[in-house]
Amino acid sequence: MSANTSKSYMAKPGDLDPKWWLVDGTDLIVGRLASDIAMILMGKHRPTYTPHIDTGDYVIVVNCEKVKFSGRKWDQKTYTWYTGYPGLRSETATERLAKRPELILREAVRRMLPKSKLGRKMLSKLKLVVGPDHDHQAQCPEPLQLAVKS
C-alpha cells in the first residue's frame, strides 16, 4: 500500500447544518418537482452525501395545490389504500385535489425516498403548505427554483 491512499468521506450525525429551502409549486409538474425535492431531502445535492446518515435539507413547498399533471392524469390516476376492512378505497387525483391537495405531492415524494426509518425521517423534513403563506419565517428559508425545463 502506498502512503498517500485517500479515504472516502463519511458524514457523522450532527456534522452538517441543514438548510431551509422555499419552493413555489405553482404550475410545476408533480413528478419532476417530487424528484427534485426527494434529492434535496436525501442530501444527494451535497458533496458530503452519506447513504446511511440523514444529510438532507428542509423543503417548504407553498401553493402545493397549484401543481399540474401532464396528459390526462387528473382523471386517470387513482390513489388506493387499505383500510383494514375487506376491499380497497380509491379516489382519482381530481377528488384528492378537492379534499387534501397536499397529499398529492407528499405521496409522490414519499415513494421516491428510501423505504426505511431513515426515509420516514427525511419525509418529516418536507413542509407542504396550501396557499402562499407559511409558518417557517424564523428559519429564513432561501428561495429555490426546481423542476424548471431548460
N, C-alpha and C positions, 0 to 999 in steps of 0.2 A: 504494500500500500504506500502511496505517496503521502507526503506530509501535508499537502495542501488540498485534501479532499473537502469538498463543500457539503454542507448539510442542508437538508430541507428545513424551511421554517415551519414550525407548528405553533399556532396560537394557543395560548392558555386562557382559561376562563378569567375574565376581568382585564385582559390585556388591552382590548380595544374599547374605545369610547364610541357607542353607537350615535349616528347622526339621525336627524329627523328630516324627512323629505315631504313636500306637499305636491300632490298631483291633482290636476283638474281633469275629471273624467268626461267632460263634455265632448260628445261626438267622437269618442275613441272606440275602436273595435275591441270587444271583450277579450278575445283570445290573445291578441297582440299585447294589450295592456296587462293582462294577467301574467303572461310570460315574463315581461319586464319587471313586474312587481315581485314575482317569485324569485328572480335572480337577486334582487336587492335584499329581500328578506333572508335569503340563504347566505348572502355575503359574497357571491361569486363576482361581484363587480370590484372587489378589492384584491390587491395582490397578496394579502395575508389570509386568503380563504383557507379554512381548515374544515374538512368534511364532518368531523365529529364534535366540533365546537360551534356554538351559535355566534357567528361573526357578522351577522347581518345588521341592517339599519331598520328604523321605524319608517313606515309609509302611511301618510294620511291621504285619503282619496276623497275629495269633495265633489259634489254633483255626480255621485255614482249612479243616480237614477237616469242620467242622460247618456249612458253608454249605448253603443249600437252593435248589432249583429249584422253580418253580411248575408246576402241571399234571403231566403225565406225562413230563417231560423226562429224568428219571433213566433211563428205558428207551428213549425215542425219540431223544434227542440222540446223535449219533455224532461222534466225532473221527476224521478221516482224515489221513494223511500219506504222503508218498512216500519210499521207502527208497533209491531208486537202481536197484532191480530192477523188472521189469515188474509192474504191478498196484499197488494201494494197500493200505496197512494201515489198519485201522479198529478202533475199540472204542467201546462205549457209555459214557455218563457213569458208570454204576454200576461198570463194570470199571475205569475210570480212578480212581474214588474209592478202590477197593480197592488199586490199585497205587501211584499217586502223586497223592494228593489235592490237593497244592498246584498242580499243573498246571491244574486246572480254573479256578481264579481267575486264574492267570498268563496263560493263553491269552485269557480274556475281557478282561483289561486290555490285553494286547498289541494286540489287534485294535481297540482304541479309541484308541490312540496314533498319532502320525504314522509313516508307513512310510518312515523315513529313518535316518541315523546319529544324528540328534537323538532320535528315538523310541526307538532302542535304548539310548541313554544314559539316557533317562528311565526306561525299564523296569528298568535296573540299580539304580535307587533304590527299587524295591519289594522288601521283605524279607518272605517268606512263611514262617510257622512252623507246623508241625503240633504242636498241643498248646499249653498256656498259657504256657510259659516261652520267653523269647527271649534272645539274646546281646548285646543292644544297650543294657544298662542305663547304660553310660558316656555315651551320647548324651542321656540324660534325656528320653525321648520323652514327649510330653503326650498324655493320652487324648483320643480324638475319637469322637463318635457320627456314624456315616454310615448312609445307606440306611434311615433311620427314616421310616415313613409318618407324616404329620401329620394 
